[in-house]
Each structure stands twice: as C-alpha cells, then as structure tokens.
Amino acid sequence: MTLLLAVLLAFPPVVMYHRVDAASPDDAIGRRLTISPSQFADELQSLHHRGIRTIGIDELARDLAARRTPPHAVLLTFDDGYGDQFRYAFPILQRFGDRATFFVNTSTIGKPGHLTWSDLQAMSAAGMSIECHGVAHVDLASLGAAASRYQVDRCVASLQAHLRRPILAFAYPSGGFGAQTIQAEKNAGVLLGFTTDVRFQTDRFSPYQVARIRVLNGMPDGRFDALLARPPTYVDFSVP
C-alpha cells in the first residue's frame, strides 16, 4: 500500500473574465459579463499598485510541482474565446506587461465573434496561456465517460497541434463537471481544473476543482480589491 503525504499549498487568487469590449451586448447576461476596456485597465493598474503580479499556467504549474506557492501572484482567466479578448484585452495586457490565461472551445475557433487560430498563436507567442474549455460549451456534469474523454482529449490534442506547447489546464463550461471529467483530464496530462463557483466543489482541496472570482460589468475598484484580499484557498498536491 502506498502512503500519500498531503501537501496543502496556498493557491493564488484566480480571476474570471469573459468579455472586454467597448460595445455593450443587447442581452442582460452579456452586459453583466462584458466589462469596458477602461475597467479592465483600472483593474490591472490596481494590481500593480498593490504589488501583485500576473502569472501564466506554466509558471503556476512549475511552482506547484516544486511544492511552493507563487508569491504576490494572481491568475487572470478568460472563458469562451470571444474575439474581443484579442481586440481589447490582449493589447491592454501587453501595455501593462501582464499575462493571462484564455480558455477556449475549439469548435468555435475561427467562427464569427470568436478568436482565430492566428489570434491564439500570436497570444501564445506573447506569453499568454491558451488552455482548454472543451470542444463545445457543454455541461460536462451531464456527460458519460466516453463523451467526457472526447471533450477533453480532442480539445487538448487540437490546441497542442496548433500551438506546439503542452496543455495543462481545463475550465469547465458553466462550472459543471463529474468524476469522469477529472479522470479524463488526468489521462490527458491536464494538471489543473477550474470551475466557476465554490458551489460546484465536492472536494475543496482538489487541484481539479479550483473556484474562481467572477468579475462583472461596473464592479468598483474597492469591490475588486476586496475579492482579491479574501483568505487564500488551499489545494492538496499529495505525493507518495
């Protein structure tokens, strides 16, 4: 029998964005999830004023593998692969010298309103992390083992083929996942899984159930700072 030693590491705050656009969508949900370029720039400026640095998935994975917590760090994430992420968010990140992680659905790459492979390659070359959000934007909690493997394996393989780099993280569309999802991630070499809210967690210490901080349109700087100042969560990186 193998004895496992629990290694609890403080996980850096993980911020979740969807859209950064100068135009506001017509639907209510779209408006809530779309922040202005000025709001995004203000939030990056706030991080810099507080001495907090942005990191990518690769740096986070190296630190966690070495059993250390990245100091004074935050992980900025974007979901769904919208085209405005390249048009607005990416230039602002470059202006501030920051990094972010973009979780994309591979079936929408190149479709109207979404990122193209050229966009993703340029962002990856500039130091952004491009990671999996599934082939399609489906509720993974509702899928069986075979369908879960398809969503994970095809997404990982497609991104690796186009970007020529390891794919280490997966964000669950709408936050849902199951045991079959996590097993598929492990089999595919994915090290980290991200949900949208603590209510989806069945194991709050699992590296495959990391909850994120949702940023909404019009969120004041004080609220943004308060969310980042919450006590850290801990993840169990058990080793033999």
Buried (B, 14 or more C-beta within 10 A) or exposed (E): EEEEEEEEBEBBBBBBBBBBBEEEBEEEEBBBBBBBBEBBBBBBEBBEEEEBBBBBBBBBBEBBEEEEBBEEBBBBBBBBBBBBBBBBBBEBBBEBEBBBBBBBBBBBBBEEEBBBBEBBBBBBEEBBBBBBBBBBBBBBBEBEEEBBBBBBBBBBEBBBEBBEEBBBBBBBBBBBBBEBBBBBBEEBEBBBBBBBEEEBBEEEBBBBBBBBBBBBBEBEEEEBBEBBEEEEBBBBBEEE
